[in-house]
């Protein structure tokens, strides 16, 4: 008999070795090798991006980590235990690509229900619900049925539900899907704050810009195999070129700089242009000004601060 505690220090939260999953047809014949002998680990406190086109094995891998599918072969451990061990699930928060919620429950009732599944005491549960609704900007919509929510608002309540048990391992499938630029930025900022608290995060996304913004390391799958793996600095650095950014130069200084460059490089290799802000930055700046003017909206508002309970280690412990 051993205790599984969220406060335990696991160097590898997820460990997979020669992991495979083969789907079979009605006659038990191999039909599809969704995951083909992959080996990887996710260390405590890391934010990992799991990438790949549709059908590459991402969802199958995540389902095996969650214990929803059994591996055909190989070894897979989560917090040092088999994913099928129900007692480890109190340490995990999962946001699926599609937010499946009980549409007749209100936002408050939804979080209260999921909190009750973790047997969080009523007083603490109410406090968490209130703080999480504020965190995702849905305090004013607490009494609305989630079936009335837009996809973006459903993603927000889905994130709140993911965090109700203060998980140590957070698995997010397309976390910014359906969110407007404000919600997308807030989601990414929240993920970065969760990382600072030492939480381990696994993100599946087709939006590569999101992965660049949030992840330390990526694992790229194709055809059920790992085709590339490494830190973003390692795999994205373009060593054959350099970029220098300076304040706007006077025409005279630009002319002198060009003379120096042309003496050493061919003309077609020299590009001088003004940088521009991203469309996301422009959009957010416009909305910020509207908020400063006290413009009214009936949709989701900007999220509030992260609840205090998410800064603490969970005191759950379970017996195997």
C-alpha beads as a LAMMPS data file, in Angstrom:
LAMMPS data file: protein, C-alpha beads

320 atoms
319 bonds

1 atom types
1 bond types

-500.0 500.0 xlo xhi
-500.0 500.0 ylo yhi
-500.0 500.0 zlo zhi

Masses

1 110.0

Atoms # bond

1 1 1 0.000 0.000 0.000
2 1 1 1.409 3.368 -1.007
3 1 1 0.211 6.929 -0.939
4 1 1 -0.104 8.996 -4.084
5 1 1 0.227 12.623 -3.078
6 1 1 0.108 15.648 -5.285
7 1 1 2.951 17.113 -3.241
8 1 1 5.280 14.254 -4.114
9 1 1 8.240 15.201 -6.302
10 1 1 8.092 13.238 -9.553
11 1 1 10.991 14.020 -11.885
12 1 1 8.959 12.529 -14.755
13 1 1 5.227 13.068 -14.550
14 1 1 4.665 11.028 -17.734
15 1 1 6.958 8.254 -18.936
16 1 1 6.303 6.304 -22.147
17 1 1 8.570 3.605 -23.531
18 1 1 7.931 1.805 -26.835
19 1 1 4.284 2.764 -26.505
20 1 1 1.978 1.381 -29.202
21 1 1 -1.740 1.317 -29.877
22 1 1 -3.212 -0.864 -32.627
23 1 1 -6.908 -0.680 -33.404
24 1 1 -8.492 -3.892 -34.658
25 1 1 -11.561 -4.706 -36.717
26 1 1 -14.550 -6.874 -35.811
27 1 1 -12.561 -10.057 -36.491
28 1 1 -9.687 -8.884 -34.268
29 1 1 -7.441 -8.195 -37.239
30 1 1 -5.056 -5.192 -37.038
31 1 1 -6.735 -2.270 -38.756
32 1 1 -4.735 0.814 -37.818
33 1 1 -1.480 1.382 -35.925
34 1 1 -2.362 4.742 -34.392
35 1 1 0.736 4.917 -32.173
36 1 1 3.881 3.056 -33.161
37 1 1 6.539 2.420 -30.495
38 1 1 7.021 5.960 -29.238
39 1 1 9.296 6.798 -26.304
40 1 1 9.140 10.132 -24.483
41 1 1 8.840 11.694 -21.044
42 1 1 7.315 14.833 -19.601
43 1 1 9.185 16.256 -16.633
44 1 1 7.600 17.914 -13.647
45 1 1 6.970 21.609 -14.321
46 1 1 7.411 21.372 -18.101
47 1 1 5.016 22.763 -20.685
48 1 1 5.052 20.395 -23.658
49 1 1 3.440 20.815 -27.072
50 1 1 2.179 17.626 -28.719
51 1 1 1.986 18.392 -32.428
52 1 1 0.988 16.623 -35.606
53 1 1 -1.599 16.676 -38.395
54 1 1 -4.964 14.949 -38.064
55 1 1 -4.544 11.209 -37.630
56 1 1 -0.962 11.428 -36.400
57 1 1 -1.658 9.761 -33.045
58 1 1 -1.996 12.789 -30.736
59 1 1 -5.502 12.074 -29.468
60 1 1 -4.773 8.372 -29.057
61 1 1 -1.673 9.195 -26.994
62 1 1 -3.636 11.595 -24.785
63 1 1 -6.414 9.038 -24.260
64 1 1 -3.857 6.460 -23.163
65 1 1 -2.341 8.969 -20.722
66 1 1 -5.829 9.582 -19.314
67 1 1 -6.496 5.861 -19.011
68 1 1 -9.358 5.990 -21.528
69 1 1 -7.532 3.623 -23.884
70 1 1 -5.243 0.723 -23.026
71 1 1 -1.875 0.456 -24.820
72 1 1 -1.421 -2.542 -27.088
73 1 1 2.209 -2.775 -26.020
74 1 1 4.926 -0.798 -24.261
75 1 1 5.018 0.924 -20.889
76 1 1 3.192 4.082 -19.818
77 1 1 3.235 5.620 -16.342
78 1 1 1.633 8.784 -14.963
79 1 1 2.913 9.956 -11.578
80 1 1 4.700 6.634 -11.344
81 1 1 1.471 4.654 -11.710
82 1 1 -0.442 3.003 -14.559
83 1 1 -2.945 5.457 -16.134
84 1 1 -5.738 3.006 -15.265
85 1 1 -5.143 3.725 -11.558
86 1 1 -8.210 5.789 -10.699
87 1 1 -6.522 7.361 -7.693
88 1 1 -4.098 9.315 -9.902
89 1 1 -6.973 11.081 -11.660
90 1 1 -7.400 13.561 -8.804
91 1 1 -4.023 14.892 -9.908
92 1 1 -5.118 15.526 -13.508
93 1 1 -7.163 18.270 -15.172
94 1 1 -8.302 17.698 -18.760
95 1 1 -9.830 20.148 -21.243
96 1 1 -11.014 18.204 -24.334
97 1 1 -11.160 19.758 -27.795
98 1 1 -14.952 19.799 -27.627
99 1 1 -16.353 21.084 -24.347
100 1 1 -18.953 18.533 -23.238
101 1 1 -21.129 20.121 -20.562
102 1 1 -24.614 19.529 -19.168
103 1 1 -26.421 22.253 -21.082
104 1 1 -29.255 22.695 -18.566
105 1 1 -26.894 23.405 -15.685
106 1 1 -25.797 26.964 -15.020
107 1 1 -22.133 27.923 -15.014
108 1 1 -22.174 27.904 -11.199
109 1 1 -23.956 24.536 -11.016
110 1 1 -21.526 23.049 -13.539
111 1 1 -18.467 23.883 -11.460
112 1 1 -20.203 22.933 -8.233
113 1 1 -21.127 19.540 -9.716
114 1 1 -17.601 18.725 -10.862
115 1 1 -16.218 19.944 -7.543
116 1 1 -18.554 17.533 -5.745
117 1 1 -17.171 14.638 -7.819
118 1 1 -13.794 15.328 -6.198
119 1 1 -15.515 15.446 -2.786
120 1 1 -14.361 18.985 -2.143
121 1 1 -16.135 20.236 1.007
122 1 1 -19.135 22.477 0.314
123 1 1 -17.658 25.660 1.800
124 1 1 -14.376 25.271 -0.071
125 1 1 -16.227 24.286 -3.242
126 1 1 -18.332 27.465 -3.246
127 1 1 -15.201 29.548 -2.746
128 1 1 -13.443 27.828 -5.646
129 1 1 -16.450 28.196 -7.944
130 1 1 -16.679 31.909 -7.249
131 1 1 -12.943 32.452 -7.780
132 1 1 -12.770 30.346 -10.951
133 1 1 -15.730 32.140 -12.527
134 1 1 -13.934 35.407 -11.854
135 1 1 -10.699 33.985 -13.291
136 1 1 -12.324 33.150 -16.637
137 1 1 -14.457 36.299 -16.813
138 1 1 -17.851 34.643 -16.337
139 1 1 -18.922 36.002 -12.934
140 1 1 -21.803 37.920 -14.552
141 1 1 -22.918 34.773 -16.384
142 1 1 -22.850 32.450 -13.351
143 1 1 -26.646 32.012 -13.446
144 1 1 -26.916 31.324 -17.188
145 1 1 -27.337 27.789 -18.511
146 1 1 -24.158 26.693 -20.282
147 1 1 -26.255 25.507 -23.216
148 1 1 -26.770 29.201 -24.037
149 1 1 -23.041 29.895 -24.127
150 1 1 -21.061 30.631 -27.261
151 1 1 -18.217 28.274 -28.060
152 1 1 -15.728 30.744 -26.605
153 1 1 -17.663 31.056 -23.352
154 1 1 -17.964 27.257 -23.207
155 1 1 -14.165 27.028 -23.502
156 1 1 -13.824 29.418 -20.584
157 1 1 -16.126 27.408 -18.327
158 1 1 -14.350 24.282 -19.556
159 1 1 -11.025 25.678 -18.335
160 1 1 -12.574 26.550 -14.980
161 1 1 -13.901 22.994 -14.695
162 1 1 -10.429 21.662 -15.565
163 1 1 -8.924 23.561 -12.626
164 1 1 -11.596 22.846 -9.962
165 1 1 -9.472 20.080 -8.370
166 1 1 -6.227 22.115 -8.489
167 1 1 -4.514 19.516 -10.727
168 1 1 -0.787 18.902 -10.895
169 1 1 -0.932 17.679 -14.523
170 1 1 -3.005 19.775 -16.937
171 1 1 -3.837 18.349 -20.379
172 1 1 -5.285 20.847 -22.844
173 1 1 -6.599 19.883 -26.285
174 1 1 -6.854 22.945 -28.566
175 1 1 -7.209 25.302 -25.564
176 1 1 -7.741 28.482 -27.632
177 1 1 -10.253 26.950 -30.067
178 1 1 -13.321 29.178 -30.411
179 1 1 -11.848 32.007 -28.345
180 1 1 -11.685 35.580 -29.585
181 1 1 -8.248 37.273 -29.494
182 1 1 -8.919 38.572 -25.973
183 1 1 -9.871 35.159 -24.658
184 1 1 -6.995 33.549 -26.545
185 1 1 -4.474 35.929 -25.004
186 1 1 -5.937 35.419 -21.528
187 1 1 -5.880 31.639 -21.952
188 1 1 -2.194 31.769 -22.888
189 1 1 -1.402 34.063 -19.979
190 1 1 -3.197 31.721 -17.573
191 1 1 -1.256 28.743 -18.911
192 1 1 1.996 30.639 -18.388
193 1 1 0.960 31.450 -14.807
194 1 1 0.054 27.807 -14.151
195 1 1 3.528 26.903 -15.377
196 1 1 5.118 29.397 -12.967
197 1 1 3.316 27.607 -10.137
198 1 1 5.161 24.423 -11.092
199 1 1 2.272 22.660 -12.786
200 1 1 3.021 20.258 -15.625
201 1 1 1.154 21.070 -18.841
202 1 1 0.637 19.045 -22.013
203 1 1 -0.909 20.977 -24.913
204 1 1 -2.273 19.589 -28.181
205 1 1 -2.887 22.276 -30.799
206 1 1 -2.918 22.899 -34.531
207 1 1 -2.218 26.589 -33.884
208 1 1 1.552 26.571 -34.010
209 1 1 1.779 30.195 -32.888
210 1 1 0.106 29.165 -29.623
211 1 1 2.665 26.427 -29.109
212 1 1 5.503 28.882 -29.716
213 1 1 4.028 31.276 -27.150
214 1 1 3.531 28.733 -24.384
215 1 1 5.730 25.642 -24.670
216 1 1 9.259 24.781 -23.569
217 1 1 9.522 21.707 -25.748
218 1 1 7.600 20.027 -28.547
219 1 1 6.998 16.466 -29.671
220 1 1 6.000 16.176 -33.342
221 1 1 4.066 13.078 -34.361
222 1 1 3.341 11.781 -37.842
223 1 1 2.060 8.357 -38.762
224 1 1 2.071 7.323 -35.124
225 1 1 5.802 7.948 -34.727
226 1 1 7.834 10.755 -33.198
227 1 1 9.439 12.613 -36.101
228 1 1 11.016 15.463 -34.137
229 1 1 11.485 16.397 -30.501
230 1 1 13.295 19.168 -28.689
231 1 1 13.189 22.636 -27.198
232 1 1 11.863 25.449 -29.361
233 1 1 15.229 27.201 -29.220
234 1 1 16.941 24.086 -30.535
235 1 1 14.612 23.288 -33.407
236 1 1 13.572 26.773 -34.591
237 1 1 16.842 28.693 -34.542
238 1 1 17.889 29.707 -38.066
239 1 1 21.657 29.699 -37.833
240 1 1 22.336 30.843 -41.403
241 1 1 20.907 34.360 -40.894
242 1 1 20.937 37.073 -38.235
243 1 1 18.406 39.726 -37.249
244 1 1 19.325 43.112 -35.782
245 1 1 16.643 45.509 -34.512
246 1 1 17.482 49.173 -33.882
247 1 1 15.498 52.393 -33.431
248 1 1 14.580 54.208 -36.659
249 1 1 17.757 55.559 -38.269
250 1 1 18.255 58.864 -40.021
251 1 1 18.647 58.727 -43.829
252 1 1 22.361 59.432 -43.457
253 1 1 22.888 56.613 -40.955
254 1 1 20.859 54.212 -43.118
255 1 1 22.985 55.122 -46.149
256 1 1 26.225 54.458 -44.271
257 1 1 24.905 51.169 -42.930
258 1 1 23.912 50.044 -46.408
259 1 1 27.351 50.936 -47.762
260 1 1 28.981 48.729 -45.118
261 1 1 26.601 45.842 -45.767
262 1 1 26.922 46.071 -49.568
263 1 1 30.669 45.891 -49.269
264 1 1 30.327 42.478 -47.687
265 1 1 27.029 41.024 -48.971
266 1 1 25.195 40.803 -52.271
267 1 1 22.263 43.192 -52.712
268 1 1 19.548 40.495 -52.715
269 1 1 20.585 39.291 -49.259
270 1 1 19.953 42.677 -47.635
271 1 1 16.435 43.499 -46.425
272 1 1 15.641 46.715 -44.559
273 1 1 12.060 47.314 -43.521
274 1 1 9.950 48.684 -40.676
275 1 1 8.734 46.072 -38.199
276 1 1 5.007 45.898 -37.655
277 1 1 2.903 44.821 -34.725
278 1 1 0.842 41.663 -34.950
279 1 1 -2.858 41.772 -35.779
280 1 1 -3.500 40.303 -32.327
281 1 1 -1.684 43.211 -30.668
282 1 1 -3.618 45.743 -32.766
283 1 1 -6.941 44.046 -31.949
284 1 1 -6.193 43.949 -28.228
285 1 1 -5.169 47.603 -28.236
286 1 1 -8.489 48.610 -29.816
287 1 1 -10.458 46.573 -27.253
288 1 1 -8.380 48.003 -24.400
289 1 1 -9.322 51.522 -25.488
290 1 1 -12.996 50.498 -25.693
291 1 1 -12.810 49.153 -22.130
292 1 1 -11.229 52.386 -20.960
293 1 1 -14.263 54.157 -22.442
294 1 1 -16.529 51.859 -20.337
295 1 1 -18.084 50.260 -23.424
296 1 1 -20.756 47.695 -22.479
297 1 1 -20.737 44.080 -23.693
298 1 1 -23.116 41.185 -22.980
299 1 1 -20.451 38.578 -23.705
300 1 1 -17.560 37.312 -21.620
301 1 1 -15.490 39.907 -19.832
302 1 1 -11.776 40.024 -19.268
303 1 1 -10.729 37.404 -16.752
304 1 1 -9.733 38.204 -13.206
305 1 1 -6.913 36.958 -11.013
306 1 1 -6.044 33.320 -10.467
307 1 1 -7.709 31.896 -7.319
308 1 1 -5.490 31.576 -4.276
309 1 1 -6.166 27.829 -3.984
310 1 1 -4.394 27.220 -7.315
311 1 1 -1.176 28.550 -5.771
312 1 1 -1.234 25.776 -3.182
313 1 1 -0.446 22.099 -3.389
314 1 1 -3.482 19.873 -3.228
315 1 1 -3.760 17.898 0.001
316 1 1 -5.518 14.917 -1.590
317 1 1 -3.974 11.542 -0.893
318 1 1 -5.288 8.153 -1.914
319 1 1 -4.635 4.548 -1.042
320 1 1 -3.892 2.102 -3.802

Bonds

1 1 1 2
2 1 2 3
3 1 3 4
4 1 4 5
5 1 5 6
6 1 6 7
7 1 7 8
8 1 8 9
9 1 9 10
10 1 10 11
11 1 11 12
12 1 12 13
13 1 13 14
14 1 14 15
15 1 15 16
16 1 16 17
17 1 17 18
18 1 18 19
19 1 19 20
20 1 20 21
21 1 21 22
22 1 22 23
23 1 23 24
24 1 24 25
25 1 25 26
26 1 26 27
27 1 27 28
28 1 28 29
29 1 29 30
30 1 30 31
31 1 31 32
32 1 32 33
33 1 33 34
34 1 34 35
35 1 35 36
36 1 36 37
37 1 37 38
38 1 38 39
39 1 39 40
40 1 40 41
41 1 41 42
42 1 42 43
43 1 43 44
44 1 44 45
45 1 45 46
46 1 46 47
47 1 47 48
48 1 48 49
49 1 49 50
50 1 50 51
51 1 51 52
52 1 52 53
53 1 53 54
54 1 54 55
55 1 55 56
56 1 56 57
57 1 57 58
58 1 58 59
59 1 59 60
60 1 60 61
61 1 61 62
62 1 62 63
63 1 63 64
64 1 64 65
65 1 65 66
66 1 66 67
67 1 67 68
68 1 68 69
69 1 69 70
70 1 70 71
71 1 71 72
72 1 72 73
73 1 73 74
74 1 74 75
75 1 75 76
76 1 76 77
77 1 77 78
78 1 78 79
79 1 79 80
80 1 80 81
81 1 81 82
82 1 82 83
83 1 83 84
84 1 84 85
85 1 85 86
86 1 86 87
87 1 87 88
88 1 88 89
89 1 89 90
90 1 90 91
91 1 91 92
92 1 92 93
93 1 93 94
94 1 94 95
95 1 95 96
96 1 96 97
97 1 97 98
98 1 98 99
99 1 99 100
100 1 100 101
101 1 101 102
102 1 102 103
103 1 103 104
104 1 104 105
105 1 105 106
106 1 106 107
107 1 107 108
108 1 108 109
109 1 109 110
110 1 110 111
111 1 111 112
112 1 112 113
113 1 113 114
114 1 114 115
115 1 115 116
116 1 116 117
117 1 117 118
118 1 118 119
119 1 119 120
120 1 120 121
121 1 121 122
122 1 122 123
123 1 123 124
124 1 124 125
125 1 125 126
126 1 126 127
127 1 127 128
128 1 128 129
129 1 129 130
130 1 130 131
131 1 131 132
132 1 132 133
133 1 133 134
134 1 134 135
135 1 135 136
136 1 136 137
137 1 137 138
138 1 138 139
139 1 139 140
140 1 140 141
141 1 141 142
142 1 142 143
143 1 143 144
144 1 144 145
145 1 145 146
146 1 146 147
147 1 147 148
148 1 148 149
149 1 149 150
150 1 150 151
151 1 151 152
152 1 152 153
153 1 153 154
154 1 154 155
155 1 155 156
156 1 156 157
157 1 157 158
158 1 158 159
159 1 159 160
160 1 160 161
161 1 161 162
162 1 162 163
163 1 163 164
164 1 164 165
165 1 165 166
166 1 166 167
167 1 167 168
168 1 168 169
169 1 169 170
170 1 170 171
171 1 171 172
172 1 172 173
173 1 173 174
174 1 174 175
175 1 175 176
176 1 176 177
177 1 177 178
178 1 178 179
179 1 179 180
180 1 180 181
181 1 181 182
182 1 182 183
183 1 183 184
184 1 184 185
185 1 185 186
186 1 186 187
187 1 187 188
188 1 188 189
189 1 189 190
190 1 190 191
191 1 191 192
192 1 192 193
193 1 193 194
194 1 194 195
195 1 195 196
196 1 196 197
197 1 197 198
198 1 198 199
199 1 199 200
200 1 200 201
201 1 201 202
202 1 202 203
203 1 203 204
204 1 204 205
205 1 205 206
206 1 206 207
207 1 207 208
208 1 208 209
209 1 209 210
210 1 210 211
211 1 211 212
212 1 212 213
213 1 213 214
214 1 214 215
215 1 215 216
216 1 216 217
217 1 217 218
218 1 218 219
219 1 219 220
220 1 220 221
221 1 221 222
222 1 222 223
223 1 223 224
224 1 224 225
225 1 225 226
226 1 226 227
227 1 227 228
228 1 228 229
229 1 229 230
230 1 230 231
231 1 231 232
232 1 232 233
233 1 233 234
234 1 234 235
235 1 235 236
236 1 236 237
237 1 237 238
238 1 238 239
239 1 239 240
240 1 240 241
241 1 241 242
242 1 242 243
243 1 243 244
244 1 244 245
245 1 245 246
246 1 246 247
247 1 247 248
248 1 248 249
249 1 249 250
250 1 250 251
251 1 251 252
252 1 252 253
253 1 253 254
254 1 254 255
255 1 255 256
256 1 256 257
257 1 257 258
258 1 258 259
259 1 259 260
260 1 260 261
261 1 261 262
262 1 262 263
263 1 263 264
264 1 264 265
265 1 265 266
266 1 266 267
267 1 267 268
268 1 268 269
269 1 269 270
270 1 270 271
271 1 271 272
272 1 272 273
273 1 273 274
274 1 274 275
275 1 275 276
276 1 276 277
277 1 277 278
278 1 278 279
279 1 279 280
280 1 280 281
281 1 281 282
282 1 282 283
283 1 283 284
284 1 284 285
285 1 285 286
286 1 286 287
287 1 287 288
288 1 288 289
289 1 289 290
290 1 290 291
291 1 291 292
292 1 292 293
293 1 293 294
294 1 294 295
295 1 295 296
296 1 296 297
297 1 297 298
298 1 298 299
299 1 299 300
300 1 300 301
301 1 301 302
302 1 302 303
303 1 303 304
304 1 304 305
305 1 305 306
306 1 306 307
307 1 307 308
308 1 308 309
309 1 309 310
310 1 310 311
311 1 311 312
312 1 312 313
313 1 313 314
314 1 314 315
315 1 315 316
316 1 316 317
317 1 317 318
318 1 318 319
319 1 319 320
